[in-house]
Amino acid sequence: MATVELRFSALPEHVRTARLVAAAVARRAGVDEAVLDEVRLAVGEACTRAVGLHQSGGIAAPVQVTLIEEEKQFSIEVGDEAPGSVPGGASGVASDAEIEEDEMGLAVISGLVDDVEVIAGEHGGLIRMSWPTTPPAVALS
């Protein structure tokens, strides 16, 4: 099992880097080429959500992205440190627009990824997404 960990400051400009790294590692892991756009989009949504939660909650900790390459699947975990992982951070006070945007982002992720799990806890949240991989073709000589 190979793992790549990425941590970045909760700034929107770093989301693009996370998407590029995720797509590169997914390709290397054997995720079907036709699915790579979905991987990029899902990671972008999850990272954008984490950045928004950190910014609205005044959280200085970095957003964490873990890319896990296993024998038959590739998983990505995007973690935040927002208590309860709801818009508004620790105060839990969020505008209707923030809540709607958060729900829309989660709906987009669910539409892109068949195997997705969203976990919210008092110390932060985690979005875990998985895709099947195909082993590399063996060249016969």
C-alpha positions in Angstrom: 0.0 0.0 0.0 1.5 3.4 -1.1 0.4 6.6 0.6 0.9 10.2 -0.4 0.1 12.9 2.1 -0.5 16.5 1.2 -1.1 19.4 3.7 -1.8 22.9 2.5 -2.8 26.3 4.0 -6.6 26.8 3.8 -6.4 29.1 0.8 -8.4 28.6 -2.4 -5.3 28.9 -4.7 -4.0 25.6 -3.2 -7.0 23.6 -4.3 -5.7 23.4 -7.9 -2.5 21.9 -6.7 -4.4 19.3 -4.7 -6.4 18.4 -7.8 -3.3 18.0 -10.0 -1.5 15.9 -7.4 -4.6 13.7 -6.9 -5.0 13.1 -10.6 -1.3 12.2 -11.1 -1.3 9.7 -8.2 -4.6 8.3 -9.3 -3.2 7.7 -12.8 -0.2 6.0 -11.4 -2.4 3.8 -9.1 -4.3 2.5 -12.1 -7.5 4.5 -12.0 -9.2 4.3 -15.4 -8.2 7.3 -17.6 -11.9 8.0 -18.3 -12.5 8.5 -14.5 -9.6 11.0 -13.9 -11.8 14.0 -14.5 -14.2 12.8 -11.9 -11.3 12.3 -9.5 -10.1 15.9 -10.1 -13.6 17.4 -9.7 -14.4 15.4 -6.6 -11.1 16.4 -4.9 -11.6 20.0 -5.9 -15.1 20.0 -4.3 -13.8 18.3 -1.1 -10.8 20.6 -0.8 -12.9 23.7 -1.6 -15.3 22.7 1.2 -12.5 22.1 3.7 -10.9 25.5 2.8 -14.3 27.2 3.3 -14.9 25.6 6.6 -11.4 26.6 7.8 -11.8 30.2 6.6 -15.3 30.7 8.0 -14.3 29.1 11.3 -11.0 31.1 11.6 -9.0 27.8 11.7 -5.3 28.2 10.9 -4.5 24.5 10.6 -3.8 23.1 7.2 -6.2 21.0 5.1 -5.0 17.4 4.9 -5.3 15.2 1.8 -4.3 11.6 1.9 -4.0 9.6 -1.3 -4.0 5.8 -0.6 -3.0 3.3 -3.3 -4.2 -0.2 -2.5 -4.2 -3.4 -4.5 -7.6 -3.0 -6.1 -8.7 0.5 -5.2 -7.5 4.1 -4.9 -8.8 6.2 -2.0 -8.6 9.9 -1.2 -9.3 11.4 2.2 -9.8 15.1 2.6 -9.7 16.2 6.2 -10.6 19.4 7.9 -10.4 20.6 11.5 -13.7 22.4 11.7 -15.7 21.2 14.7 -18.7 19.3 13.5 -17.6 20.1 9.9 -20.4 22.4 9.3 -20.4 25.9 7.8 -19.8 28.5 10.5 -17.1 26.5 12.3 -17.1 26.2 16.1 -19.9 28.8 16.5 -22.1 26.7 14.2 -23.6 30.0 13.0 -23.9 29.8 9.2 -25.9 31.7 6.7 -28.4 29.9 4.6 -26.1 30.5 1.6 -23.2 28.8 3.3 -25.3 25.8 4.3 -26.7 25.6 0.8 -23.2 25.8 -0.8 -22.0 23.1 1.6 -24.9 20.8 0.7 -24.4 21.4 -3.0 -20.7 20.6 -2.8 -21.5 17.3 -1.0 -24.2 16.5 -3.6 -21.7 17.1 -6.4 -19.1 14.8 -4.7 -21.8 12.1 -4.2 -22.8 12.4 -7.9 -19.2 11.9 -9.0 -18.0 9.2 -6.7 -19.9 5.9 -6.1 -18.0 5.0 -2.9 -18.0 8.1 -0.7 -18.2 8.6 3.1 -18.6 11.8 5.0 -17.6 11.9 8.6 -18.1 14.9 10.9 -16.9 15.0 14.4 -16.1 17.4 17.2 -12.5 17.7 16.1 -13.1 18.0 12.3 -14.4 16.1 9.4 -13.3 13.7 6.7 -14.5 13.0 3.2 -13.3 9.5 2.0 -13.7 8.7 -1.7 -12.6 5.5 -3.4 -12.3 4.3 -7.0 -11.5 0.8 -8.4 -8.1 0.4 -10.1 -7.0 -1.9 -12.8 -3.6 -3.6 -12.6 -1.1 -2.5 -15.3 -1.0 -4.7 -18.4 1.9 -7.1 -18.4 3.9 -7.0 -21.7 4.5 -10.4 -23.2 7.7 -10.9 -25.1 
